Amino acid sequence: MRSTLLAATIVLATVGGPVSAQAKQDQPDLSDDEKKSQQNSADEASIKGRLEDGIKPGGPSEQSRANKQLADAAVEAKRKSNDKATSKEK
């Protein structure tokens, strides 16, 4: 079983490496505004995923943990928002 897994990993690494490198070369260069837009979208998706993870029903301990995740995600979103605002001012 391990040898099969190892063989599959080696095959994927040798085949997948050049394919992913070629895919990166085919992508056009992005302007700074486009990069920022993509990064903002990725950040929003990450935060949204964390928020959705935190809004799942369950027992009291699970709800407490979900509320903490929700609060942590909100704090992080606020911090990122403040960081972006201060970097624009500079």
C-alpha positions, 0 to 999 in steps of 0.5 A: 500500500505504501509503495503504491502511494509512493509510486503515485506521488512520484508519478504526479510530481514528475507529470504535474510539475511541468504541467503546472509550470506551463500553466503559469507561463500561459497566464498573462501578466497582471497589473497591480490593480488586478493583483490587488483585486484578486487578493481582495477577493481571495481574502473575502472568500477566506473570511467568508469560509471561516464565518460559514465554518463558525455558523454550524449548529451543535451542542453548547460546546460546539456553539461556544467554539463556533462563536469564538471562530466567528469573533476571531474571523471578525477581528481578523477582517477588521485588522486586514481592513485597517491594514489596507487603509493605513497602507493606502495612506502611506 
